[in-house]
C-alpha cells in the first residue's frame, strides 16, 4: 500500500508536468508560438492535434509497458523525454520543427497518467473517488498556475520568456527518481492475457460507457485552442482579467475536487457524473451570452464546480470497471479512445473559429456534453457505482 508521502510525491511530479501542459496548449501555442510563425487559428489547432495524435498513438504501447516494466520506470522515461522535447520546441523556428517537437512531447506524455493512476488505484480501494479528487486537485493547481503564468508572459513577447517552463519539467524529472520502485507482481508471466484477450476485456468494460464517452471526448478538445484567444480577442480581456477568470475557474475546481470525489463515492458516481456534466454543458453554451464581466466570472466558477464533480466520478468509474491485473494496459487503451477527442477536437474548434464564428466552438462543445450527460442515464448503475 502506498504511503501518503508517495501519493503526494506522485501528485507533485505529475502536477509540474501539467503546469507546462496547460500553459502550452491553452496559451503558448495559440498566442506566442502562433504569432511568431504567423499561423492562422486553423493551423494552430492542427499543431495541437499533432501533439494529441502522437500521445494517442503511443498510449496503447505505454499502458502495456506500465504493466510490464513498472509505473516508476515509465514515469521517469516520460518526464525526461518530455523535458527534452520541450527544449526542442523552444529552439524551433520553422513550422515543421514545431510540429515535430509537439509530436515528441505528445509521445512523452503518453505513459504519465496510466502509470500514475495505476499506482493510485492499488491502494485507494473503495475511496478511489476521494483519492482521485486529491490527484486532480494537483492537476488543476498545476494547469491553472501554468495558464496564469503563460498569460502574463504572453504580453512580454520576450524571446527567452518560454524558457522558464523548463524549470518545472526539470523538477518533475528529478523528483521522479524519489518515487519508490514498484512491488514485485504476484501474477506469473504466463497468466497474463494475450493482446486479443486484453482488447476483449477492456472493450467489454468500455462498451458500457460508449454512448457518453464519444461525445464527451470530442467536446473536451474543441475548446482547447480557442478559449484564451476568445477571451482576449472577442471579449477584450486584458491579461489581469484573464488571469483572475482562470484562477476563479481552476481555483473553485481545486477546492472542491476532493469533497466532490467523496460525494461521488457515497451517493453514486453515475449520478454525480451525469449531473455535473449537464451543468458544465449549459454553462459552456451560456458563455457567449455573459456580456458583463461579473456574469462571465460566475459562469466560469460554475464550470469549475461542475468539473470538480465530473472528473473524480468519471475516473472512478473507469478504474473500477477495468480488471486490476490489466489496469495499466486498460488505462492506455481507454486514454487512447479519450485522446481521439484531442486529435479531432482542436482541429474542429480552430476551423469553427476560422470559418464560422468564434462562439461556435462553445455551442458545439456544450451540445455534445448535453448528449453525453443524457446518455449516462442509460448506464447500468450496478456496473459503474460499485
N, C-alpha and C positions, 0 to 999 in steps of 0.2 A: 504494500500500500504506500502511496506517495505521501511524503510529509508535506505540511503546509508550506515549508520553505521551498521545496522543489516545485510545488504548484505556482508559488509566487515568482520563482525564477523563470519558469516556463512562460508565464504570462508576460513578464517584463521583456524577455527576449523577442517574443512574437510582437508585443506592443511596439517595440522600437522599429521593427520592420514595417509595421502598419503605419507608423509615423511618416515614413518615407513613401509608402504605397499610397496613402491618402493624398499627400501633398502632390505626388507625381500625377496621378490620374485626374484629380479634380482641379488642380491649379497650374502646375508647372507645364504640362503639355498644352492645355487649352490657352495659356497666356504666354509665358516666356518662350518656350520652345517654338510654338506656332508663330509667334511674332518674329522670332529670329530667322525662321525659314520662309515666312510669308505664306503660310498654309491657309487655305480656306477651312471652314469647320468640317466639311466632309472628309478632308484628308486627315485632320486631327482625329476624328472618330475612327478612321481606318487604322491610324497608328495605335490607338488604344486597343482596337480589336486585335492587332498583331500581338500585343502583349498577352491578351487573354487567350488567343489561339494557341500559342506555344504552352501556356500554362495548362490549358485543357488537354492538349496533345500529350503532355508529359505526365499528367495526373494519374493515368491508368498505371503506368510503369512505376511512378514514385510511390503510389499507395501500395502496390505489390511489394516493392522493396522495403517499405516500412515493416511489413510482416516478416521479411526475410533477413534484413540487415539490422533492424532495430531503429527505433524512433530517434535516439540520440545521434547516431551516425547520419541519418538523413537530415536532421535539423542542422547539424554542422555543415554538411555539404550545401544545403540550401542557403544558409547565412553567408558563407564565403563566396559562393558563386554569385549571389545577388549583389554583394558588395562590389565585386569585380565588374559585373555588367553595368551597374550604375556609374562606376568610374568611366567606363567606356562611353556611356551616354553623355557624360559631361564633356568628353573630348570630341564628340560628334559634331560635324559641321555640314554634312550633307543629308539629304532625305534618307538615302539607303542606309547610312550609318546609324541614324536614329532608329529606323525600323529594325535593324539587326540588333542593336543594343536592347531595345524593348523586348524583342523576341527572346533574347538570352535572359532578361530579367523575369519574364513570364515562366520560362523553364525552371529557373532557380526558385521561384516562389511555389512551385507545384508541390513539394513534399512538406511544406511547413505546417499547414493546417491538418492534413491527415496524420502527421506524426504527433502534433500537439494534442489533438482530440483523442487519438488512440491512447496516449498516456493518461489523459484526464479521465477517460471512461473506465479505466481499470479500477480506480479507487472511489469513484463518485457513488456508485450503487444507485439506490432509489432517489438520491438527491442530485441526480445529474443535472437537472434544470438549474438549481442554485449554483452548482459548480460552473456550469456554462455561463451563467449570468456574470460571475466574477471574471471569467476569462474574457468575455465580450466587453466587460467594463474597461479592461485594459486596452482592448482593441479600439473602443470608442475614444478613450482618452488619447491614445497614440495617434489615431487618424485625425481627431479633432485638432490636436496641437499642431500636427503636421500641416493641415489645411490652413490653420491660422497663421503659422509662421510663413508658409509659402505665399499667402495672400499679402502679407506685409512686404516680403522680398520681391514680389512681382512688380511693385511700384518703383523699386530702386533701379531695376534693369542693369545692375552691375554684373559684369561678366563672371565674377567669381562667387556670386550670391548662391548658386546652386551647390557649391562645394561644401556648404555647411551640413548638407544632408548625408555626407559621408560619415560624419561622426556617429549618429545613432546606428548606422549599419555596421560600422566597425565595433561599436559597443555590443551589439547583438552577437556578432561573430565571436567576440572574446568571451562574453558571458556564457555562450553556448558550451564552452569547454567545462563549465562548472555543473552542467546538468548531469546527474548520476547516470551510470550505464544502465542498460536495460536488463531486467531479470531474465534468467535463462528460461526459455519457453518449456513448458511441461509437455507440449504436444509433439510427438515424434514426427520426423520429417515425412515419413511415409503416409501419415494420417492426413496430411494437408490435401485439400481438394484440388482437383485439376482446374485448368483455366475454364473449361466448359462447365464444370460443376460450380465454380465460383461465380461465373456470369449468371447461371440459373438461380443460385441462391440470392444474389444481390438483386437480380431482376425481379424475382418474386416479391422481395421486400419493397422495392421502389414502385412496383405496379400499383400498390395501394395508394400511392401519393401522386400518381402521374397527372391526374386531371388538374391538380393545383400546382404541381411543380413546373410544368412547361410555361404557362403564362407568367408565373412569378419570376422565373429566372430571366426571361426576356425583359420584363418590366424593370428589373433591377439595373440592367445595363443601359437602358435607353437614356437615362438622365445623367450618366457619368460625365460625358463631355460637354454638357450644356448648362448644368446648374450654376456654376460660378460665372461663366460668361453671361447668362441670362440676368443674374442679379446685378452684375456690373454694367452691362451694356444696355439692356432693356429697362431695368428698374433704376439705373443710375446710382447704385450704392457705392460709396467710397470704401476704401479698404478697412476703415474702422467700423463702419456699419456692417460690412460683410463679416468681419471677424466676430462682432457681437452676435450676429444672427447664427453663425455656425456654432459658436460656443453655447448659445441657448439650446439649439437642437441637440448637439452632441452631449452637452453637459446634463441635460434632462435625461437623456437615454442612459448616460453613465451612472447617474444616481439611482435609477430605477431598475437597472438590469438584474441585479441580484434579488431584490424583492419580487420583481416580476417573475423570475425563474422559480422562486418558492411558491408563488401563487399558482403557476402552471403545474408544479409538482402536486399541489394539494387539490386543486379544483378541476384539473383536466387540461391536458396540453392541447388537444384538438380545439376546445372551445376558446382557450386563450389565444391560440394562433389565429383562428378564423376571425375573432372579434378585433384583435389588434391589427390584422392586415386590412380589414374593412375600414377601420378608422384611418389608416395611412392612405388608402386609396382615395377616400373622399377628400382628405386634406391636400393631397397632391393635385387633384383636379381643381381645388379651390385656389391654388397659388396665384394664377394669373388674375384672379378677381380680388386679391388682397391689395388694394391700392394704397392704403395708409401703412406706414412702416410698422406701427404697433400691431396692426392686424396681421401683417405678414409675420411678425415675430411670434405672435400667438399661434399662428398656423404651423410654423416650424417647431415650436415647442410641442405641439400636438403630435407632429410626425415623430419627434424623438420619443414621446411617451408610447406611441403605437409600436414602434420598432423595439422598444425595451421589452414588450411582451412577445413580439413575434420571434425574435432571434433565439432566446433560450428554448422556447417551446418547440420551434421547428427543428433545432438541432438535437433536442432531447428525443423527439420522435424518431429522427434518423438513427441515432445511436442505439436506441432500444429495439429498432426493427432489424438492425444488422447483427448477424451471429458474431459472438465475441472472438472466435478464432480466426475470422477473416475480416476483422473490423478495419484494419489499415487499408487492405485492398478494396473493401467495400466502400470506405470513405473516398478512396481515389476514384472509383467508378462514379459514385454519387456526385462528387465535386466536378468530375468531367461533364456530367449531364448539366449540373448547375452552371458550369463555366461556359456552356454554349450561349447562355444569355450575355456573357461578357464579350463573346465574339460577335454575336448578332446585334445586341442592344446598342452599343456605342455607335456602330455604323448607321443603324436606323435613326438613332437620335440626332446624329450630326447631319444626316441627309434631310430629316424632317425640318430641322432648323433652316437649312440652306434652301430647300425647295418649297417649303410650306410657310410656317410661321414659328417664331421662337417659342410660343406657348404650346405648340402641337405635341412636343415630347411629354409634357406634363399630363395632357389629356390621355395620350396613349398609355403611359405608364399607370396612371390611376385606373383607367378602364381595365387593363389587364389584371391589376391587383384585385379589383372587384370580382372578376371572374375567378381568380384563384381563391379568394375568400369564400365565395359561394360554393365552389367545388369541394371545399374541406368539409362541408356539412354532410357530404355523401361518404366520407371515410367511415370505416368500421371503427367505432370508438374503442372497442376492446383491443384492437390491433395497435393503436397509437397511444393510448393512455396508460398502458401498463408495461 
